[in-house]
């Protein structure tokens, strides 16, 4: 269990990245969802012990590790958003180098540990190819291999599926789901599909504050009977947008479709009930949070990073 209590991070400027964030992260897969610039990466770096908070505390299994992160480093695996590799090394050489830097040891030796990890992330066949030839998904799997070395009980992954093609993303989903069976995996992302596919529980943050903590099913159920979909002209879209009811608009088979949230009363003419999606729920949460910040500037701490 990870407990985050009233966490604050202020950068020079001042720029408030985290504004009193409190959150409990249970064992298994947990999602942290928010737009770019919401403070997710700052939170990940604090949890990984790479950054000190301005105020607040982080507890791991009841132990305060806020300013002594070295106490959990041996139990932590971290895959940052931008993970650098040496392109002229092979995957096996790169992993061996990273494990040496981390101080990973075992009676069977590093060569055997590397081979086992490469098997685990399905990279054995590409182990002796140069990293520069790896696809984005292969690089992410190599990053996960170094993160899980030493069998950590907490793995933090920051925006792991950005830039992956659909096939690589599904492959990566399976890998993360397997890892979460035996440990806590914290997935930070701005991609709603990642949370919908992987996370039984997640939190939404914006401007360094907690907006909501819930489950995908509960978030969708809260909108039951209130989401409608239909065709809309450009002028109709503008009317719906100004009314505050529009959640999404997109093209499908050459048609301009719109999804609207109708808390009460009848839907627009020609619109039919549609099952709510997690993206509907997320966009409505964001819209409500923006409206609250505009009506009460005291809850908007400034541009986070």
Buried (B, 14 or more C-beta within 10 A) or exposed (E): EBBBBEBBBBBEEEBBBBBBBBBBBEBBBBBBBBEEBBBBBBBBBBBBBEBEBBEBBBBBEEEEBBEEBEEBBEBBBBBBBEBEBEEEBBBBBBBBBBBEEBEBEEEEEBEEBBBBBBEBBBBBEBBEBBBEEBBBBBBBBBBBBBBBBBEBBBBBBBBBBBEBEEEBBEBBBEBBBEBBEEBBBBBBBBBBBBBBBBBBBBBBBBBBBBBBBBEBEEBBEBBEEBBBBBEBEEEBBEEBEEEEBBBBBEEEEEEBBBBBBBEEEEBBEEBEEBEBBBBBBBBBBBBEBEEEBEEEEEEBBBEBB
